Amino acid sequence: MKVYLPQGDHVFSRQFMDDKFANDFTQKDAYDRKKNKYIDSITFVGPYKSNIVPPSRKKILICDPKAGAAA
C-alpha cells in the first residue's frame, strides 16, 4: 500500500480490527507465530523527489542560475 504524506511529523499505529480470535490468548501466545498472526513490522520508504517546489526554496534561491553571469 502506498500512502503519500505531506511534509512534517506523523504518528502511525497498526492493528487487526475486532480480532476476536486472539481474545483469550496469553501475552506469550499472542506473539507466537504458530498460534496467532500479528503485525511484526512496518517499512517506510522515501522521501521521493517531489515535482513541487516548496515556497521556502524561493526565499533561499533568489537568483536563477540559468540567468548567466548576472546570477
N, CA, C and O of each residue as an XYZ file, in Angstrom:
284
protein
N       0.842     -1.159      0.000
C       0.000      0.000      0.000
C       0.896      1.234      0.000
O       1.844      1.303      0.782
N       0.617      2.196     -0.852
C       1.355      3.455     -0.872
C       0.494      4.539     -0.256
O      -0.701      4.643     -0.536
N       1.116      5.337      0.580
C       0.448      6.476      1.189
C       1.353      7.682      0.979
O       2.518      7.669      1.377
N       0.816      8.718      0.357
C       1.581      9.940      0.148
C       1.242     10.906      1.273
O       0.081     11.256      1.484
N       2.273     11.328      1.986
C       2.076     12.177      3.161
C       2.687     13.546      2.948
O       3.703     13.676      2.265
N       2.077     14.566      3.525
C       2.689     15.888      3.458
C       3.925     15.937      4.356
O       4.124     15.084      5.221
N       4.729     16.938      4.131
C       5.936     17.131      4.910
C       5.578     17.328      6.380
O       4.556     17.937      6.696
N       6.418     16.813      7.280
C       6.203     17.021      8.712
C       6.202     15.721      9.487
O       6.489     14.658      8.938
N       5.879     15.810     10.760
C       5.857     14.646     11.645
C       4.536     13.902     11.513
O       3.491     14.513     11.290
N       4.589     12.583     11.652
C       3.399     11.746     11.561
C       3.465     10.654     12.617
O       4.551     10.243     13.025
N       2.309     10.188     13.055
C       2.218      9.101     14.035
C       1.485      7.944     13.361
O       0.445      8.140     12.733
N       2.034      6.742     13.497
C       1.440      5.554     12.888
C       1.141      4.524     13.960
O       1.874      4.405     14.942
N       0.062      3.783     13.765
C      -0.232      2.636     14.623
C      -0.753      1.530     13.716
O      -1.185      1.796     12.595
N      -0.715      0.300     14.193
C      -1.200     -0.826     13.398
C      -1.937     -1.783     14.298
O      -1.609     -1.943     15.473
N      -2.952     -2.424     13.717
C      -3.727     -3.384     14.487
C      -4.654     -4.155     13.566
O      -4.945     -3.718     12.452
N      -5.107     -5.287     14.031
C      -6.194     -6.002     13.382
C      -7.463     -5.559     14.103
O      -7.575     -5.712     15.319
N      -8.398     -5.022     13.370
C      -9.629     -4.530     13.973
C     -10.538     -5.692     14.353
O     -10.729     -6.616     13.562
N     -11.096     -5.651     15.556
C     -12.051     -6.662     16.027
C     -11.511     -8.084     15.901
O     -12.218     -8.972     15.424
N     -10.276     -8.309     16.320
C      -9.642     -9.631     16.237
C     -10.084    -10.486     17.432
O      -9.337    -10.631     18.400
N     -11.280    -11.042     17.366
C     -11.821    -11.834     18.473
C     -11.120    -13.176     18.609
O     -11.174    -13.804     19.666
N     -10.460    -13.616     17.540
C      -9.752    -14.896     17.561
C      -8.719    -14.949     18.685
O      -8.562    -15.980     19.340
N      -8.030    -13.859     18.903
C      -6.928    -13.840     19.865
C      -7.329    -13.303     21.241
O      -6.452    -13.072     22.074
N      -8.595    -13.101     21.503
C      -9.032    -12.521     22.781
C      -8.580    -13.316     24.000
O      -8.245    -12.727     25.027
N      -8.566    -14.638     23.906
C      -8.239    -15.475     25.063
C      -6.774    -15.904     25.108
O      -6.397    -16.724     25.945
N      -5.949    -15.363     24.222
C      -4.527    -15.723     24.214
C      -3.797    -15.054     25.372
O      -4.129    -13.940     25.779
N      -2.813    -15.746     25.883
C      -1.908    -15.116     26.847
C      -0.997    -14.185     26.058
O      -0.953    -14.258     24.829
N      -0.277    -13.322     26.742
C       0.658    -12.407     26.064
C       1.674    -13.206     25.257
O       2.021    -12.821     24.141
N       2.146    -14.302     25.806
C       3.132    -15.143     25.122
C       2.524    -15.768     23.865
O       3.157    -15.771     22.808
N       1.303    -16.297     23.970
C       0.658    -16.933     22.820
C       0.277    -15.925     21.737
O       0.265    -16.266     20.554
N      -0.030    -14.706     22.123
C      -0.422    -13.687     21.149
C       0.710    -13.394     20.171
O       0.455    -13.031     19.023
N       1.964    -13.548     20.614
C       3.125    -13.291     19.757
C       3.821    -14.570     19.322
O       4.986    -14.539     18.926
N       3.122    -15.687     19.392
C       3.643    -16.972     18.928
C       3.177    -17.180     17.489
O       1.976    -17.285     17.242
N       4.102    -17.240     16.541
C       3.757    -17.354     15.128
C       3.008    -18.644     14.801
O       2.314    -18.709     13.786
N       3.135    -19.654     15.629
C       2.441    -20.927     15.381
C       0.982    -20.871     15.847
O       0.172    -21.701     15.433
N       0.640    -19.903     16.702
C      -0.717    -19.818     17.253
C      -1.496    -18.603     16.770
O      -2.726    -18.635     16.738
N      -0.813    -17.549     16.400
C      -1.502    -16.309     16.043
C      -0.732    -15.576     14.952
O       0.476    -15.755     14.799
N      -1.438    -14.759     14.206
C      -0.806    -13.870     13.234
C      -0.803    -12.481     13.833
O      -1.793    -12.039     14.415
N       0.311    -11.803     13.686
C       0.400    -10.445     14.213
C       1.283     -9.606     13.300
O       2.088    -10.141     12.538
N       1.129     -8.313     13.382
C       1.922     -7.398     12.565
C       3.275     -7.243     13.238
O       3.383     -6.720     14.348
N       4.297     -7.708     12.545
C       5.638     -7.716     13.107
C       6.400     -6.425     12.806
O       7.208     -5.975     13.617
N       6.142     -5.833     11.644
C       6.880     -4.623     11.300
C       6.147     -3.827     10.225
O       5.248     -4.329      9.550
N       6.559     -2.576     10.091
C       6.094     -1.688      9.038
C       7.352     -1.096      8.417
O       8.277     -0.712      9.133
N       7.391     -1.019      7.098
C       8.553     -0.462      6.411
C       8.162      0.850      5.735
O       7.163      0.924      5.019
N       8.957      1.867      5.971
C       8.745      3.174      5.355
C       9.867      3.414      4.354
O      11.036      3.164      4.647
N       9.505      3.899      3.177
C      10.482      4.183      2.140
C      10.265      5.616      1.673
O       9.127      6.052      1.495
N      11.336      6.331      1.480
C      11.214      7.698      0.987
C      12.174      8.591      1.732
O      12.991      8.070      2.491
N      12.139      9.828      1.578
C      11.207     10.576      0.742
C      11.586     10.453     -0.728
O      12.745     10.222     -1.070
N      10.603     10.611     -1.574
C      10.799     10.607     -3.014
C      10.901     12.037     -3.505
O      10.400     12.964     -2.869
N      11.557     12.207     -4.644
C      11.702     13.537     -5.230
C      10.317     14.097     -5.566
O       9.471     13.409     -6.137
N      10.116     15.333     -5.204
C       8.834     15.992     -5.433
C       8.896     16.856     -6.682
O       9.946     17.407     -7.014
N       7.781     16.970     -7.365
C       7.680     17.866     -8.525
C       7.286     19.277     -8.105
O       7.259     20.187     -8.934
N       6.984     19.461     -6.842
C       6.539     20.748     -6.316
C       7.710     21.458     -5.640
O       8.392     20.876     -4.797
N       7.935     22.696     -6.005
C       8.981     23.494     -5.363
C       8.370     24.154     -4.133
O       7.424     24.931     -4.263
N       8.895     23.859     -2.931
C       8.329     24.455     -1.723
C       8.575     25.970     -1.692
O       9.599     26.443     -2.184
N       7.643     26.722     -1.119
C       7.803     28.182     -1.039
C       9.097     28.591     -0.332
O       9.659     29.640     -0.648
N       9.576     27.796      0.606
C      10.797     28.145      1.336
C      12.014     28.188      0.408
O      12.956     28.939      0.658
N      11.997     27.386     -0.659
C      13.130     27.386     -1.584
C      13.232     28.722     -2.324
O      14.333     29.180     -2.627
N      12.108     29.335     -2.609
C      12.122     30.630     -3.295
C      12.778     31.704     -2.427
O      13.337     32.669     -2.949
N      12.712     31.542     -1.120
C      13.328     32.503     -0.212
C      14.839     32.337     -0.178
O      15.567     33.309      0.024
N      15.319     31.101     -0.377
C      16.755     30.813     -0.311
C      17.423     31.090     -1.652
O      18.466     31.743     -1.702
N      16.835     30.601     -2.729
C      17.415     30.738     -4.059
C      16.786     31.963     -4.730
O      15.722     31.874     -5.343
N      17.465     33.111     -4.600
C      16.874     34.359     -5.087
C      17.274     34.702     -6.507
O      16.746     35.653     -7.084
N      18.208     33.939     -7.089
C      18.661     34.195     -8.448
C      18.650     32.876     -9.217
O      19.140     31.862     -8.720
N      18.104     32.888    -10.405
C      18.050     31.682    -11.236
C      19.438     31.449    -11.842
O      19.942     32.321    -12.550
N      20.062     30.304    -11.585
C      21.387     30.022    -12.132
C      21.433     30.062    -13.665
O      22.496     30.263    -14.253
N      20.279     29.869    -14.305
C      20.215     29.897    -15.769
C      20.340     31.338    -16.312
O      20.458     31.532    -17.522
N      20.315     32.321    -15.441
C      20.390     33.724    -15.860
C      21.787     34.113    -16.321
O      21.981     35.209    -16.846
N      22.757     33.234    -16.132
C      24.128     33.505    -16.594
C      24.935     34.287    -15.576
O      24.799     34.086    -14.369
N      25.788     35.191    -16.079
C      26.708     35.930    -15.200
C      25.971     36.823    -14.206
O      26.510     37.126    -13.142
N      24.771     37.245    -14.524
C      24.007     38.097    -13.618
C      23.697     37.381    -12.303
O      23.550     38.016    -11.259
N      23.600     36.063    -12.370
C      23.319     35.303    -11.159
C      24.558     35.210    -10.319
O      24.533     34.605     -9.247
